[in-house]
Amino acid sequence: MLTTTTDEETDMSCGGGVTEPQKVAIIFAFCGVGYQGMQKNPGAKTIEGELEEALFHAGAVPESIRGKPKLYDFARSARTDKGVSAVGQVVSGRFNVDPPGFVDRLNSNLPNQIRIFGYKHVTPSFSSKKFCDRRRYVYLLPVFALDPISHRDRETVMASLGPGEEYVKCFECSERGRKIPGLVGNWKDVEVGSIQEDSCKLNTNSTEKINGEGNVMAETKSKFCYGEKEKERFNRILSCYVGSYNFHNFTTRTKADDPAANRQIISFTANTVINLDGIDFIKCEVLGKSFMLHQIRKMMGLAVAIMRNCASESLIQTAFSKDVNITVPMAPEVGLYLDECFFTSYNKKFEDSHEEVSMEAYKEEAEAFKLKHIYSHICATERKYGNMALWLHSLNYRNYPDLNFGSHGHNNRVQISCSEES
């Protein structure tokens, strides 16, 4: 919209033209590796910091208000934690989007791991935070994480029984482990059961070879898979989160009596398995109105602990109690990404006068970005650093004694199953 009005609007011009800033919603994606989250934080490298500079260099924001997002009504639809990615992030503000080519100008001033898909003209009162009524996140969970005997108990594996004995290692992630008496000399073929619970074993169908240095080499023949039985159980566990509850135990620095602790989960499912470079991942999708810091990662952490028989399903309901304070395990950040933000109420109200704010027009572009940057990063990180495997080694009662909270009867048997290597 071209105009010649006030000096302030003239200052918002780009390339010498006289234009008026327009309220728009910008839809984009980013891979969160190397960033301290979405929200701008002094001294930290953030997605918002990169975007602010790109907006200035693209001519969308004048020098006079550079670095002052409140003055151009900036808002974000979701905050993401350190290392977390996004496919359908939305920010809004009053920007100069003229002349044509605004998206290209923005992308030319951004690294490849941040891509602008497009923008939509919105009402003057629009806020991508206030008008976003639902947010969907995805957590890509390696299938092996649900196998109760895969990557067991890091603290036990690393424990030493005394001098002169040899170490064993977890074959999958080379985690250094417990010293085992008598495992010296030449190569020996040893059935897993013959070394009892002293090694970090993958499954009961593995054959391990132990060399003179005590390193375990395993030829894995695991029968664990995410079949219908496992899928039904995992989805039942995730469904325990659905509804309106007090999530004070699933975040940090939020007390039970704080109204902010009350959140609503609309759906939480894990029905799809995708293979990325030879690793099977379960696509866990959670839809909610809004989420707190670390909430999704803690929900995933407890759900995995239950699947691995380290806690009972009833612990989820216990954690919702205002008078209970427990430490819930938090899954690694690398598998989590913001999938889409929804503006259903806004779109319905203004469908006759304004453009729809959605990912519909950018689905193919978003999918390509997801595969190239986000999925590849998640897979490569797991292969190189074994984030999930190392976290699983830490999932024990020494690190998380509250997993045993309120255990009685049958749950005591579960405790023994999870801590039998202690």
C-alpha positions, -999 to 999 in steps of 0.1 A, spaced: 0 0 0 17 32 -12 12 65 5 29 98 14 19 105 49 40 111 80 78 114 84 77 82 105 61 62 77 86 77 52 114 64 75 100 29 71 107 31 34 129 7 14 153 16 -13 142 53 -13 105 46 -19 78 61 4 57 33 19 36 26 49 44 -3 72 18 -31 70 7 -56 96 17 -90 84 23 -126 97 55 -142 86 56 -180 83 90 -197 84 111 -227 96 144 -232 113 167 -258 125 175 -250 161 210 -265 163 235 -239 176 208 -216 189 198 -208 225 161 -211 216 137 -188 197 133 -159 221 158 -130 219 182 -131 249 210 -106 254 244 -122 248 229 -154 234 226 -166 198 189 -169 191 165 -173 162 148 -140 170 181 -122 170 189 -135 135 154 -126 123 156 -90 137 188 -83 118 174 -98 86 143 -76 89 165 -45 92 188 -54 63 158 -63 42 144 -28 47 114 -40 67 125 -21 98 141 14 99 174 23 117 155 44 142 137 13 157 163 -13 150 165 -37 179 133 -24 194 107 -50 185 80 -35 207 80 -4 185 70 -24 155 45 -46 174 66 -78 171 51 -111 184 59 -148 181 34 -177 181 56 -200 202 88 -200 221 111 -229 216 139 -243 239 176 -244 232 183 -267 202 146 -272 193 136 -267 157 104 -255 140 86 -260 107 55 -238 111 67 -209 133 48 -176 129 58 -141 139 39 -108 133 46 -71 132 43 -39 113 68 -42 85 76 -25 52 71 -53 27 75 -32 -4 89 -33 -31 81 -69 -42 106 -95 -33 103 -92 5 107 -129 11 138 -132 -11 154 -102 6 148 -118 40 162 -152 30 193 -136 15 201 -121 49 195 -154 68 215 -186 72 203 -216 53 189 -232 85 164 -204 87 140 -201 58 111 -178 52 81 -194 34 59 -164 30 38 -138 47 1 -129 50 -16 -95 54 -35 -95 87 -57 -72 107 -41 -43 126 -48 -59 159 -34 -93 149 -8 -109 172 7 -142 163 9 -150 201 -26 -140 212 -44 -152 181 -27 -187 180 -53 -210 195 -34 -243 191 2 -255 186 14 -289 174 48 -303 183 64 -335 171 90 -355 190 110 -381 169 118 -409 193 141 -437 183 123 -470 185 151 -485 205 143 -461 234 111 -481 242 130 -514 245 134 -520 282 168 -537 279 184 -514 253 210 -490 267 204 -498 303 214 -477 334 245 -456 326 254 -453 363 255 -490 368 274 -497 336 301 -472 347 305 -485 382 337 -502 391 340 -533 413 376 -529 422 412 -528 408 425 -555 385 392 -562 368 382 -554 333 357 -530 319 328 -538 296 311 -514 272 276 -510 257 281 -521 221 256 -496 207 271 -465 222 305 -476 236 295 -464 270 323 -474 294 310 -499 320 315 -521 349 346 -541 356 339 -579 354 361 -604 372 378 -631 351 372 -615 317 409 -614 306 429 -632 280 419 -643 246 385 -638 229 357 -657 244 322 -663 232 299 -655 260 261 -657 261 245 -626 277 230 -646 305 263 -660 315 276 -626 326 242 -620 344 234 -583 348 269 -570 348 270 -556 313 248 -531 294 232 -556 271 208 -549 242 185 -579 244 182 -615 255 190 -628 220 224 -613 216 257 -631 216 286 -610 230 323 -614 225 346 -600 251 383 -593 243 413 -590 265 406 -554 271 371 -562 284 353 -545 255 319 -560 247 312 -566 210 277 -578 203 259 -592 173 224 -580 179 194 -601 170 168 -579 188 132 -589 184 119 -557 197 98 -536 173 71 -511 175 43 -535 167 6 -532 174 9 -543 211 37 -518 218 18 -491 198 -14 -497 218 5 -495 251 25 -463 243 -6 -445 229 -25 -455 261 3 -439 282 4 -408 261 -34 -404 263 -30 -400 301 -18 -365 293 -49 -355 273 -72 -331 291 -67 -301 314 -43 -307 342 -17 -290 365 17 -296 349 38 -280 376 60 -311 378 66 -310 340 84 -277 339 108 -256 359 103 -226 383 65 -228 381 47 -236 414 16 -257 416 -5 -227 427 5 -207 397 -24 -205 372 2 -208 344 8 -244 355 -27 -253 342 -25 -265 306 -47 -284 282 -35 -312 260 -59 -318 231 -43 -350 217 -11 -370 220 -5 -399 196 24 -420 183 11 -439 153 37 -435 126 72 -449 123 97 -433 98 131 -446 88 159 -421 86 193 -434 74 186 -468 88 172 -457 122 135 -461 130 119 -432 147 84 -430 161 66 -397 153 50 -386 185 25 -357 179 12 -335 207 -15 -309 201 -23 -283 228 -32 -247 234 2 -238 248 31 -254 265 56 -244 293 93 -246 293 105 -282 290 69 -295 293 69 -317 262 103 -331 268 93 -340 304 61 -356 292 81 -377 268 107 -385 294 82 -399 318 63 -418 291 95 -435 280 104 -444 316 70 -461 319 74 -480 287 108 -492 300 92 -504 332 109 -479 354 77 -463 366 40 -472 368 14 -455 345 -3 -441 376 27 -418 382 14 -395 355 -18 -388 374 2 -385 406 24 -359 390 -7 -338 383 -14 -334 420 -8 -300 434 5 -314 467 31 -336 451 65 -324 440 86 -349 420 115 -348 396 104 -360 362 131 -371 336 135 -349 306 141 -364 272 169 -349 250 160 -317 230 172 -328 196 141 -349 187 116 -321 193 103 -296 168 73 -272 164 53 -286 136 25 -261 131 6 -232 147 -31 -229 142 -52 -197 139 -86 -213 135 -107 -187 153 -90 -158 136 -93 -173 101 -130 -180 106 -137 -145 119 -119 -127 91 -123 -152 62 -142 -127 41 -118 -98 45 -82 -112 51 -59 -139 40 -59 -172 59 -29 -176 82 -18 -212 78 8 -236 64 -15 -247 35 3 -229 8 38 -239 20 33 -277 27 57 -289 0 83 -263 8 80 -271 45 83 -308 40 115 -303 19 130 -282 46 120 -307 73 138 -335 55 169 -316 45 175 -297 78 155 -310 107 152 -348 101 188 -351 89 201 -332 119 181 -354 144 194 -386 127 230 -374 123 231 -362 159 219 -396 172 244 -415 151 273 -392 161 267 -384 197 240 -410 208 220 -384 228 191 -407 233 213 -437 241 233 -418 267 201 -404 283 187 -439 285 218 -450 305 210 -422 330 174 -434 334 176 -451 368 165 -447 404 197 -431 416 192 -402 392 154 -402 393 143 -417 427 108 -402 422 101 -427 395 95 -450 424 71 -425 440 41 -442 456 50 -477 444 32 -505 461 25 -541 455 30 -548 417 50 -516 414 76 -530 437 82 -557 411 86 -530 385 112 -513 407 133 -545 408 130 -549 370 143 -514 364 171 -514 390 182 -550 390 217 -539 378 222 -517 408 
